[in-house]
Each structure stands twice: as structure tokens, then as C-alpha cells.
Amino acid sequence: MFTVSRSTARLLVIVPFAALLAACEHNEGPPVAGQLFTITVSPNPGSAAVGNNIQYTAAGQDVTGATVAIPPPLVWANLNATAGTINSSSGLFTAGATPGTYPNTIRARSGSISGFATAIVGASANPVLGSAATYGILAGSTVTCVTGGTINADVGVSPGSTTTGFPPCVITGTRNLANAAAAQAQLDLTTAYDYLAGRPCGTVVTPADLGGRTLPPGIYCTASSMAVTGTVTLDGGGNANAVWVFQMGSTLTTGTTANIALIGGAQAKNVWWQVGSSATLGTGTTFRGNILALTTITLVDNATMLGRALARNGAVSLGTNNTITLP
């Protein structure tokens, strides 16, 4: 015969009651219209080149699919460290160094409800300049300088063979004119130019004057001309590897005393201007970044560059008191 002691009987009663109590405490009941039921994360998938950013956002829905507010705090997380990092408060994701597709690695959570998104990390938007990297100026036909200019880098011309105005202008690096080194640099420039031109546009610039804007990393494009009037600020958001690419179908023109300002860890070496025809830097422009132009590049008096002036087919022309320094 099976005998139940008094103490065992108490356990048999107490344990089921405790489980029932816990179940009651955690049972939130059936979903109710107007209350958060799901979280949708956008973009999904998000895509960025190595070192670039994706701004993820979250939207809440109730059981009927209607939009509802997400109760704070909304906490962001990246579930695969190889994919990159994410700001837990803002949802700003920085792509890591390993290209790939990372399914459902981005999570936005409010209480017990989470939404997920995929991150796609592409190859770096930075082109490989190869032997062209040491050149402050590379031209297809000729390089000219009026006076007071200093090029703190190599200068090359190919297939042309001439430079004019040196001296009085100064070249601190090596001068390569119509030789094998200049020819190879032009080949490497063409490869880099084509790479930049082939990158998918992220943001169409409308209107195509960047002045007065603050821009996060990305690829910006216009089918025609691009201009900078006043100051355009490039904000790296604390990411020293952030990359900007500006693609234009024809000209790049900066106004008098225009300024390409860098903040938040942005670096001139990671700023690229792919110009479909000619670039002109206006008087007193403070320019940061690398210009890769199909035809000509002109620096008007007192314009300075922290970057490179690389022209495939035409001339690079300097006025008075221009300086070019490698980034």
C-alpha cells in the first residue's frame, strides 16, 4: 500500500500552488489593441561598407498591425561582434572590418519584445590608389603654377611631359614626367576612378550644393554638377575609419573661402571626390579630400588642399599661394 505522510501531503499541495502563482504573476494575458505587440527594425537589411554607418530605426505595432509607441527604454544590440558595433541608445551601427551578411544580428528590445534586422557589410568604399598614393598632383597633360605654391608630395605627368612654374613654386617630393612611374600612376588612378564611379549611390544630393550641410559617412551623388558654397561639415560620429564618396557627372566647383570641415574623427584621407569632368577650387578654399577628375583640376589663388589633385586626362593648374599636402 502507498502511504502519504503528512509532510509529503503538504508538499503535494504547496508545490502546485506555487507554480500556479508564478504562472499567474507572469501571464500578461492575450494581446490587446493599442499595446506593443511587435517591433519592426529598418532598414532590413541594412548595408554599409567597412567602417561606414547604418542608422537603424524601430517602429512598434499592436496586434492589429497599427503603429503604436514603443515604451522606453529601447535598447539596441549587435549579436555578432564580427559584424561591427552599435550604439545601444541611438541604433547607429558601424560596420566592422569583415565583409559579409549577418542575418538578424541587429536587435531592438523594449521589455520582453524584440525586433531584428540583418546587416550587410560590403568592401571598403576607399579605393586602392596603388602607386598614385604618393602624388599630391597627377596630370594627364601638364602642371602649371603661378607663384608661391608648395606641393608637399610627388608630382607626375603622363602622357604629357611638362611642368611650368617650378620654380618659383616648390615640389618637395619626386617629379615624374612621361616616365614609367608616371604612366603606372595614371593606370592606378584610372582603376581608382572607375572603382569610385561604380560604387552604388546612397544619397542623391538635391539641390547639388553641399554648403551649409552636415553629412554622415556615405556615398553622395548627382548626375550633373556639384558645388560647395560656404562650409560643408563631414561628421564621422567618432569613427576614424568613416568614408565619404562624392560622385558627380560633370563639374565640382567651390565658392570663395569655401570649407570642407571635418569633425567627429573624420579624416581627409577617407574623403573622395569623383569628378566627371573638371574641378575648380575657388579663391581661399580650404579643401579636404582627394579629387579624382576625368579632365582638369584648377586651384584659384590661396586655395589649399589636404588631399590629392589627380587628373586623368587634362592639366592641373595652380594660381598664387596654393599648397597641397598629402592627408
C-alpha positions as CSV (number, residue, x, y, z in Angstrom):
1,M,0.0,0.0,0.0
2,F,1.2,3.5,-0.9
3,T,1.3,5.7,2.2
4,V,1.4,9.5,2.1
5,S,2.8,11.2,5.1
6,R,1.5,14.5,6.4
7,S,4.7,16.4,5.4
8,T,4.5,14.9,1.9
9,A,0.9,15.9,1.6
10,R,1.8,19.5,2.4
11,L,4.4,19.4,-0.4
12,L,1.9,18.0,-2.8
13,V,-0.3,20.9,-2.2
14,I,2.2,23.7,-1.9
15,V,4.3,23.0,-5.0
16,P,1.4,23.1,-7.5
17,F,0.1,26.2,-5.8
18,A,3.5,28.0,-6.1
19,A,3.7,27.1,-9.8
20,L,0.2,28.3,-10.3
21,L,1.0,31.6,-8.5
22,A,4.2,32.1,-10.7
23,A,2.2,31.5,-13.8
24,C,-0.4,34.0,-12.8
25,E,2.2,36.6,-12.0
26,H,3.9,36.3,-15.5
27,N,0.8,35.8,-17.5
28,E,0.2,39.1,-19.4
29,G,-3.0,37.9,-21.0
30,P,-3.9,37.9,-24.7
31,P,-2.6,40.8,-26.9
32,V,-4.6,43.9,-26.6
33,A,-5.1,46.6,-29.4
34,G,-3.1,49.7,-28.6
35,Q,-0.4,47.9,-26.7
36,L,3.0,47.0,-28.2
37,F,3.0,43.6,-29.8
38,T,5.8,43.6,-32.4
39,I,8.9,45.8,-33.2
40,T,10.0,46.3,-36.8
41,V,13.6,47.4,-37.4
42,S,14.5,49.3,-40.6
43,P,16.3,49.2,-42.9
44,N,16.2,45.4,-43.2
45,P,18.7,44.5,-44.5
46,G,20.9,47.5,-43.8
47,S,24.0,47.8,-45.9
48,A,27.3,49.7,-45.4
49,A,30.9,49.5,-46.5
50,V,33.6,48.6,-44.0
51,G,33.9,51.4,-41.4
52,N,30.7,53.1,-42.6
53,N,27.5,53.6,-40.7
54,I,23.9,52.4,-40.8
55,Q,21.2,54.3,-38.9
56,Y,18.7,51.7,-37.8
57,T,15.3,52.8,-36.6
58,A,12.5,50.9,-34.8
59,A,8.7,51.1,-35.1
60,G,6.1,49.5,-32.9
61,Q,2.9,47.8,-33.9
62,D,0.0,46.4,-31.9
63,V,-1.8,43.1,-32.5
64,T,-3.9,44.7,-35.3
65,G,-0.8,46.0,-37.1
66,A,-1.5,49.6,-36.1
67,T,1.5,51.8,-35.2
68,V,2.0,52.3,-31.5
69,A,4.6,54.0,-29.4
70,I,7.5,51.8,-28.1
71,P,7.7,52.1,-24.3
72,P,11.2,53.2,-23.2
73,P,13.9,52.2,-22.8
74,L,14.5,50.9,-26.3
75,V,17.8,49.1,-26.2
76,W,19.9,48.3,-29.3
77,A,22.4,45.4,-29.5
78,N,24.5,43.7,-32.2
79,L,24.5,40.0,-31.6
80,N,27.6,39.3,-33.8
81,A,30.7,41.2,-32.8
82,T,32.3,40.5,-36.2
83,A,29.6,42.5,-37.9
84,G,30.5,45.7,-36.2
85,T,29.3,47.8,-33.3
86,I,26.1,49.6,-32.4
87,N,25.2,52.5,-30.1
88,S,22.8,51.0,-27.6
89,S,20.8,54.2,-27.3
90,S,20.7,55.6,-30.9
91,G,20.8,52.5,-33.1
92,L,23.8,53.9,-35.1
93,F,25.7,50.8,-36.4
94,T,29.3,51.0,-37.5
95,A,30.3,48.2,-39.9
96,G,33.2,46.0,-38.9
97,A,36.3,45.1,-40.9
98,T,35.0,41.8,-42.2
99,P,32.6,42.0,-45.2
100,G,29.7,39.6,-45.1
101,T,26.0,39.2,-44.5
102,Y,25.0,39.0,-40.8
103,P,21.4,37.7,-40.5
104,N,19.3,39.1,-37.7
105,T,22.4,40.5,-35.9
106,I,20.7,43.8,-35.0
107,R,18.2,43.7,-32.1
108,A,15.9,46.4,-30.8
109,R,14.3,45.5,-27.5
110,S,11.7,47.0,-25.3
111,G,10.9,44.9,-22.2
112,S,10.3,41.4,-23.5
113,I,9.6,42.4,-27.1
114,S,12.3,42.5,-29.7
115,G,12.7,43.2,-33.4
116,F,15.6,42.1,-35.6
117,A,17.4,43.1,-38.8
118,T,20.2,41.9,-41.0
119,A,23.4,43.9,-41.5
120,I,25.4,43.6,-44.8
121,V,29.0,44.7,-44.6
122,G,30.5,45.5,-48.0
123,A,34.0,46.1,-49.2
124,S,35.6,49.4,-48.1
125,A,34.5,52.4,-50.1
126,N,38.1,53.6,-50.1
127,P,39.7,52.8,-53.5
128,V,43.2,51.5,-53.7
129,L,45.4,54.2,-55.2
130,G,48.4,52.0,-55.6
131,S,51.5,53.9,-56.9
132,A,49.3,57.1,-57.2
133,A,49.1,57.3,-53.4
134,T,52.4,59.3,-53.2
135,Y,51.3,62.0,-55.6
136,G,49.9,65.4,-54.5
137,I,49.4,66.2,-58.2
138,L,49.0,63.8,-61.1
139,A,48.1,65.2,-64.5
140,G,47.5,63.9,-68.0
141,S,48.9,66.8,-69.9
142,T,50.7,69.4,-67.8
143,V,51.1,71.0,-64.4
144,T,51.3,74.8,-64.0
145,C,51.9,77.1,-61.1
146,V,52.0,80.9,-61.0
147,T,53.9,81.6,-57.8
148,G,54.1,80.9,-54.1
149,G,52.8,77.3,-54.4
150,T,54.1,74.3,-52.5
151,I,53.4,70.7,-53.2
152,N,54.3,68.6,-50.2
153,A,54.3,65.3,-52.3
154,D,55.3,63.8,-55.6
155,V,54.2,65.4,-58.9
156,G,53.6,63.4,-62.0
157,V,52.6,64.0,-65.6
158,S,51.7,61.3,-68.2
159,P,51.3,61.0,-71.1
160,G,52.2,64.7,-71.1
161,S,55.7,65.7,-70.1
162,T,55.8,69.3,-68.8
163,T,55.6,71.4,-65.7
164,T,55.6,75.2,-65.7
165,G,56.4,77.5,-62.7
166,F,58.6,75.2,-60.7
167,P,60.4,77.3,-59.6
168,P,59.3,79.7,-58.2
169,C,56.7,77.1,-56.9
170,V,58.1,74.2,-54.9
171,I,57.8,70.4,-55.1
172,T,59.2,68.7,-52.0
173,G,58.8,65.2,-53.5
174,T,59.8,63.5,-56.7
175,R,58.9,64.8,-60.1
176,N,58.0,62.1,-62.7
177,L,57.4,63.3,-66.2
178,A,56.4,61.0,-69.0
179,N,58.3,58.1,-67.5
180,A,57.3,54.6,-66.4
181,A,56.5,55.7,-62.9
182,A,54.1,58.4,-64.1
183,A,52.5,56.0,-66.6
184,Q,51.9,53.4,-63.9
185,A,50.5,56.0,-61.5
186,Q,48.0,57.1,-64.2
187,L,46.9,53.4,-64.7
188,D,46.4,53.1,-60.9
189,L,44.5,56.4,-60.9
190,T,42.2,55.1,-63.6
191,T,41.5,52.0,-61.6
192,A,40.6,54.0,-58.5
193,Y,38.5,56.4,-60.5
194,D,36.5,53.6,-62.1
195,Y,36.0,52.0,-58.7
196,L,34.6,55.2,-57.2
197,A,32.4,55.8,-60.2
198,G,31.0,52.2,-59.9
199,R,30.0,52.5,-56.2
200,P,26.2,52.4,-55.7
201,C,24.9,55.8,-54.8
202,G,23.5,56.1,-51.3
203,T,22.0,59.6,-51.3
204,V,21.1,61.7,-54.3
205,V,22.1,65.3,-53.5
206,T,19.3,67.7,-54.2
207,P,20.0,70.6,-54.6
208,A,23.6,69.7,-55.5
209,D,25.2,72.4,-53.4
210,L,26.6,70.9,-50.2
211,G,27.1,74.2,-48.4
212,G,25.5,74.5,-45.0
213,R,25.0,70.8,-44.5
214,T,26.4,68.3,-42.0
215,L,26.8,64.9,-43.6
216,P,27.4,61.5,-42.1
217,P,29.6,58.9,-43.9
218,G,28.1,57.6,-47.1
219,I,28.1,57.8,-50.9
220,Y,26.5,61.0,-52.3
221,C,25.8,61.6,-56.0
222,T,24.4,63.9,-58.6
223,A,24.1,63.3,-62.3
224,S,25.4,66.7,-63.2
225,S,27.5,69.3,-61.2
226,M,28.2,69.6,-57.5
227,A,29.1,72.7,-55.6
228,V,30.2,73.8,-52.2
229,T,29.2,77.3,-51.1
230,G,30.3,78.2,-47.6
231,T,31.0,75.2,-45.3
232,V,30.1,71.6,-45.6
233,T,30.8,69.6,-42.5
234,L,31.6,65.9,-42.6
235,D,30.8,64.2,-39.3
236,G,32.5,60.8,-38.6
237,G,30.4,60.2,-35.5
238,G,33.5,59.1,-33.6
239,N,34.6,56.7,-36.3
240,A,38.1,57.4,-37.6
241,N,37.5,54.9,-40.5
242,A,34.4,56.6,-41.8
243,V,34.4,57.1,-45.6
244,W,32.7,59.7,-47.8
245,V,32.4,59.4,-51.6
246,F,31.0,62.2,-53.7
247,Q,30.1,61.3,-57.3
248,M,29.3,63.9,-59.9
249,G,28.6,63.5,-63.6
250,S,30.3,66.8,-64.6
251,T,32.0,69.6,-62.6
252,L,32.9,70.3,-59.0
253,T,33.1,74.0,-58.0
254,T,33.8,75.5,-54.6
255,G,33.0,79.1,-53.8
256,T,35.3,81.8,-52.4
257,T,36.5,80.8,-48.9
258,A,34.6,77.5,-49.1
259,N,35.5,75.0,-46.4
260,I,35.3,71.2,-46.2
261,A,35.2,70.8,-42.4
262,L,35.9,67.5,-40.6
263,I,34.5,66.6,-37.2
264,G,33.8,63.5,-35.1
265,G,37.0,61.7,-36.2
266,A,36.6,62.3,-39.9
267,Q,39.9,62.2,-41.9
268,A,40.7,63.8,-45.2
269,K,42.3,60.6,-46.4
270,N,38.9,58.9,-46.4
271,V,37.1,61.6,-48.4
272,W,36.8,61.1,-52.2
273,W,35.5,63.3,-54.9
274,Q,35.0,61.5,-58.2
275,V,34.5,64.3,-60.8
276,G,33.1,63.5,-64.2
277,S,34.8,66.4,-65.9
278,S,36.7,69.3,-64.2
279,A,37.1,70.6,-60.6
280,T,37.7,74.2,-59.7
281,L,38.6,75.3,-56.1
282,G,37.6,78.9,-55.6
283,T,39.7,81.6,-54.0
284,G,40.7,80.9,-50.4
285,T,39.0,77.5,-50.4
286,T,40.1,75.1,-47.6
287,F,39.7,71.7,-49.2
288,R,40.0,68.3,-47.6
289,G,39.9,65.1,-49.5
290,N,41.1,63.5,-52.7
291,I,39.9,64.8,-56.1
292,L,39.9,62.2,-58.9
293,A,38.9,64.1,-62.0
294,L,38.4,62.9,-65.6
295,T,39.8,66.1,-67.1
296,T,41.2,69.2,-65.3
297,I,41.7,70.5,-61.8
298,T,42.2,74.2,-61.0
299,L,43.2,75.8,-57.7
300,V,42.5,79.6,-57.7
301,D,44.7,81.9,-55.5
302,N,45.1,80.9,-51.8
303,A,43.2,77.7,-52.2
304,T,44.7,74.9,-50.1
305,M,44.3,71.1,-50.1
306,L,44.8,68.4,-47.5
307,G,44.5,65.7,-50.1
308,R,45.3,65.0,-53.7
309,A,44.6,66.6,-57.1
310,L,44.6,63.7,-59.5
311,A,43.6,64.4,-63.1
312,R,43.4,61.6,-65.6
313,N,43.4,63.4,-69.0
314,G,44.0,67.1,-68.5
315,A,46.0,69.7,-66.7
316,V,46.4,70.6,-63.0
317,S,46.7,74.4,-62.7
318,L,47.7,76.4,-59.6
319,G,47.4,80.1,-59.1
320,T,49.2,82.0,-56.3
321,N,50.0,80.7,-52.8
322,N,48.4,77.3,-53.2
323,T,49.5,74.4,-51.0
324,I,48.8,70.7,-51.4
325,T,49.7,68.3,-48.6
326,L,49.0,64.6,-48.5
327,P,46.4,63.6,-46.0
